[in-house]
Amino acid sequence: MAKTALLIGGTGQIGWASAENLLAHGWDVTVASRTERSVPEGAHGVTLDREDTDRLVAESAGKDLVLDTVAFTPAHGEQLARLAGRVGSLVVVSTASVYLGDNGTYLDIATGADDFPVFPEPVTEDQPTVDNGEQTYSPLKAALERLLLGTAELPVSILRPGAIHGPHSEFVREWFFVKRVLDARERVVLSWNASSRFGTSATVNIAQLVRLCGEQPGRRALNAADPVTPSTREIGETVFRILGHEAEIIGMPGEREGLGSSPWGVPTDFVQSMELARAELGYEPLAGYADAIVPTIEWLMDAVARAEASGKSFDDLYPRYLQRYGADTWFPYEAEDAY
């Protein structure tokens, strides 16, 4: 009899990749989303508002695996704690930004080089996590983790990805370079000498971890990063190569307001270790960044082409991207040309 899985928030980029991985390994997969949406071929779709705790528990009960990609607060943790003794394995997607730097700061509050968190390289799962009462992203995620890991009889695996990439994303960081290809830009200026590294996480690799945690229940927190963390220069070169574009990447010392910033530009490197996942689960990544990003670029180019064919644009396609990053933050062309 096939193992059963429920994926909460399952139509997003992590849920989609996880569904495909589980289906390929013979699982019976139910994909839950707040509104009716298309699901991977072979999966079952169900509408579920995750704030409806009774319904969430009822849909989850008896499943071999429950994946929650959208748990965000301790209140969500209290919901999931009700699954103790009711599910074979619970996997919850957290974030690598829960880690506290050795200098006592963390990503949410960093404004520049002076207060950016300083981490050992690589960061392992025993690095302290932020623990305060702030009602912002990383402290809330860390509080969620502590609640779940402290719940008796709950086989929960916490996954901590970095900069996630994969098809079906609402926040496509690679647009930073893709738009420059579409605009025929010949140069791009990147801060920190274009050499900074901020851990990337391919959805196919996260999905592999999800399945392994489903097959090997436990109580753990695991990093979920790509095997090698590329620099901003290497990311740009990869995207340009995939799209057959030639452009000069110019590294700029430090940072300057309105110039050089990118989704991966950081004053000190943030690289995660994957040794614990290998030791506990026998995990091996399915792809490195250069291979894993290809379907994302293809998916993004197709989505933009379809949007433009209907008289729309990238901004119409990804409104949440605009809410998070703003329309012009990544593309200061005049400043680049002047530099």
C-alpha positions in Angstrom: 0.0 0.0 0.0 1.3 3.4 -1.0 2.5 5.8 1.7 0.3 8.9 2.0 1.3 12.6 2.2 -0.5 15.9 2.7 1.3 19.0 1.5 0.0 22.2 3.2 0.7 25.2 0.9 1.4 22.5 -1.7 1.0 24.6 -4.8 4.0 26.8 -4.1 7.5 26.1 -5.3 8.6 23.8 -2.4 5.2 22.0 -2.3 5.2 21.4 -6.1 8.8 20.0 -6.1 8.0 17.8 -3.1 4.8 16.5 -4.7 6.8 15.5 -7.9 9.5 13.8 -5.8 7.0 11.9 -3.7 4.9 10.8 -6.7 8.0 9.6 -8.5 8.7 7.3 -5.4 5.2 5.8 -5.3 3.6 8.0 -2.7 -0.1 8.9 -2.7 0.0 12.7 -2.5 -2.7 15.3 -1.6 -1.9 18.9 -2.3 -3.7 21.4 -0.1 -4.1 25.1 -1.0 -6.3 27.9 0.2 -8.0 28.3 -3.1 -8.6 25.8 -5.9 -5.5 25.6 -8.1 -3.8 23.2 -10.5 -1.6 20.5 -8.9 1.1 18.2 -10.2 -0.1 15.4 -12.4 -1.0 12.4 -10.3 -1.6 14.4 -7.1 -5.0 15.0 -5.5 -6.0 18.6 -4.8 -8.0 19.8 -1.8 -8.9 23.4 -0.7 -7.8 24.0 2.9 -7.5 27.2 4.9 -4.6 26.5 7.3 -6.3 28.7 9.9 -9.1 26.2 10.2 -7.4 24.0 12.8 -10.0 21.3 13.1 -10.0 20.8 9.3 -6.3 20.8 9.2 -6.0 18.1 11.9 -8.7 16.1 10.2 -7.0 16.2 6.8 -3.7 15.3 8.4 -4.7 12.5 10.7 -3.4 9.1 9.6 -1.0 10.5 6.9 2.5 9.0 6.8 3.9 12.5 6.0 2.5 16.0 6.5 4.6 18.8 5.0 3.8 22.4 6.0 5.4 25.0 3.8 3.5 28.0 5.1 3.8 27.7 8.9 5.0 31.0 10.2 4.1 31.7 13.8 3.9 30.0 17.2 0.2 29.9 16.7 0.8 27.7 13.6 3.0 25.6 15.8 0.2 25.1 18.3 -2.0 23.9 15.5 0.7 21.4 14.3 1.3 20.3 17.9 -2.1 18.7 17.8 -0.7 16.2 15.2 1.3 14.5 17.9 0.5 10.8 17.7 -1.7 11.3 14.6 0.9 11.4 11.8 3.9 9.4 10.8 6.2 12.3 10.2 5.7 16.1 10.2 8.1 18.3 8.1 8.0 22.0 8.6 9.8 24.5 6.4 11.5 27.2 8.4 14.4 29.4 7.3 18.2 29.8 7.7 17.6 33.3 8.9 16.8 32.0 12.3 20.5 31.7 13.0 22.1 34.2 15.4 25.5 35.5 14.4 28.5 35.2 16.6 28.3 39.0 17.0 24.8 38.8 18.5 22.9 40.1 15.5 20.7 38.4 12.8 19.5 38.9 9.3 16.2 40.7 10.0 17.9 43.6 11.8 21.0 44.0 9.7 21.3 47.3 7.9 24.8 47.0 6.5 28.4 45.8 7.1 28.5 47.1 10.7 25.7 45.1 12.1 25.5 42.2 9.6 25.7 38.8 11.4 29.0 37.1 11.4 28.8 33.3 11.1 31.3 30.4 11.2 31.8 28.7 7.9 30.0 26.6 7.4 27.0 27.2 9.7 25.9 24.0 11.4 22.6 23.2 13.0 24.0 23.8 16.5 24.5 27.5 15.8 22.3 29.4 18.2 19.0 30.8 16.9 17.4 34.1 17.6 15.3 34.1 20.8 13.5 37.3 21.6 10.0 38.7 21.6 10.1 40.5 18.3 7.1 39.8 16.1 9.1 39.7 12.9 10.0 36.9 10.4 13.0 35.2 11.9 12.1 35.5 15.6 8.7 34.1 14.9 10.1 31.2 12.8 12.6 30.4 15.6 9.8 30.4 18.2 7.8 28.1 15.9 10.7 25.7 15.8 11.2 25.7 19.5 7.5 24.9 20.2 7.4 22.0 17.7 10.8 20.5 18.8 9.6 20.7 22.4 6.2 18.9 21.7 6.2 15.3 23.1 5.4 12.5 20.7 5.7 14.7 17.6 8.0 13.3 15.0 9.0 16.7 13.5 11.7 17.6 11.1 12.5 21.3 10.7 14.1 22.4 7.4 16.2 25.6 7.2 16.6 26.7 3.5 18.5 29.8 2.4 17.7 31.7 -0.8 15.2 29.3 -2.3 15.0 28.9 -6.1 12.8 26.8 -8.3 9.8 27.0 -10.7 6.5 28.2 -9.3 8.1 30.8 -7.1 6.5 34.2 -6.3 9.9 35.6 -5.5 12.2 34.9 -8.4 15.6 36.3 -7.3 17.1 35.4 -10.7 15.0 38.1 -12.3 17.9 40.4 -11.2 19.9 38.9 -14.0 17.2 37.8 -16.4 15.8 41.3 -16.8 19.2 42.5 -17.7 19.4 39.9 -20.5 16.0 41.0 -21.8 17.1 44.7 -21.6 20.3 43.8 -23.5 22.5 45.2 -20.7 26.2 44.8 -21.4 27.4 45.4 -17.8 26.2 44.8 -14.2 27.8 46.3 -11.1 27.8 44.1 -7.9 28.8 45.1 -4.4 31.3 43.3 -2.3 33.5 42.7 -5.3 30.8 40.3 -6.7 32.3 37.6 -4.5 29.8 37.4 -1.6 28.1 34.1 -1.0 24.6 33.6 0.5 23.4 30.0 0.6 21.1 29.0 -2.2 18.5 26.2 -1.9 17.1 24.4 -4.9 13.5 23.2 -4.4 14.5 19.8 -5.9 17.0 19.4 -3.1 14.6 20.5 -0.4 12.1 18.0 -1.9 14.6 15.2 -1.5 15.0 16.1 2.1 11.2 16.2 2.6 10.8 12.7 1.3 13.7 11.3 3.3 12.3 12.9 6.5 9.0 11.2 5.6 10.7 7.9 5.3 12.8 8.3 8.4 10.8 10.2 11.0 12.6 11.9 13.8 12.9 15.1 15.9 15.5 17.3 14.3 16.4 20.6 12.6 18.3 20.4 9.4 19.9 22.8 7.0 18.5 22.6 3.5 21.1 24.2 1.2 22.7 23.5 -2.2 25.9 21.4 -2.1 28.1 24.4 -3.1 27.2 28.1 -2.4 27.9 30.1 -5.5 29.1 33.7 -5.4 27.0 36.5 -6.9 29.4 36.6 -9.8 29.0 32.8 -10.4 25.2 33.2 -10.2 25.3 35.9 -12.8 27.6 34.0 -15.1 25.4 31.0 -14.8 22.2 32.8 -15.8 23.9 34.7 -18.6 25.3 31.4 -20.0 21.9 29.7 -19.9 20.4 32.5 -21.8 23.3 32.9 -24.3 24.0 36.4 -23.1 27.4 38.1 -22.7 27.8 40.8 -20.1 30.7 42.1 -18.0 30.3 41.6 -14.3 32.0 44.5 -12.4 32.8 44.0 -8.7 32.5 47.1 -6.6 34.3 47.4 -3.2 31.8 47.5 -0.4 28.3 48.8 -1.0 26.8 52.1 -2.1 23.2 53.2 -1.7 21.4 52.8 -5.0 24.1 50.8 -6.6 25.5 47.2 -6.5 22.9 45.6 -4.3 21.5 42.2 -5.3 19.5 39.4 -3.7 22.7 37.6 -2.7 24.9 40.5 -1.9 26.2 40.3 1.7 29.2 41.8 3.5 30.1 38.5 5.1 29.5 35.0 3.6 26.6 32.8 4.8 27.3 29.2 3.9 25.4 26.2 5.4 26.7 22.8 6.2 24.8 19.7 4.9 26.7 17.1 6.9 24.0 16.4 9.4 21.5 15.6 6.7 24.0 13.3 5.2 24.7 11.6 8.5 21.1 11.2 9.7 19.3 10.6 6.4 21.9 9.4 3.9 21.0 12.6 2.0 22.7 13.4 -1.3 21.7 16.5 -3.3 19.9 16.0 -6.7 21.5 19.0 -8.3 24.0 21.8 -7.8 23.0 25.4 -8.4 24.1 25.5 -12.1 21.9 22.5 -13.0 19.0 23.2 -10.7 18.5 26.8 -11.9 17.9 25.8 -15.6 14.2 24.8 -15.2 13.6 27.9 -13.2 15.0 30.2 -15.9 13.0 28.3 -18.5 9.8 28.5 -16.4 10.4 32.3 -15.8 11.0 33.1 -19.4 7.9 31.2 -20.5 5.8 32.9 -17.8 7.0 36.4 -18.8 6.5 35.6 -22.5 2.9 34.6 -21.8 2.3 37.6 -19.7 3.6 40.0 -22.4 1.5 38.2 -25.0 -1.6 39.1 -23.0 -0.5 42.7 -22.5 0.9 42.3 -19.1 4.4 42.4 -17.6 6.6 40.8 -15.0 5.3 43.3 -12.4 1.7 42.2 -13.1 2.8 38.5 -12.9 4.6 38.9 -9.5 2.9 41.6 -7.4 4.4 40.2 -4.2 7.9 40.6 -5.6 7.1 44.3 -5.9 5.8 44.5 -2.4 9.0 42.9 -1.1 11.7 44.5 -3.1 10.2 47.5 -4.9 10.1 48.2 -8.6 13.5 49.8 -9.2 15.7 48.4 -6.4 17.6 45.9 -8.5 17.9 47.9 -11.7 19.7 51.3 -11.2 20.8 51.4 -14.8 21.8 55.1 -14.8 23.9 54.7 -11.7 25.6 51.6 -13.2 26.4 53.4 -16.4 27.8 56.3 -14.5 30.0 54.0 -12.4 
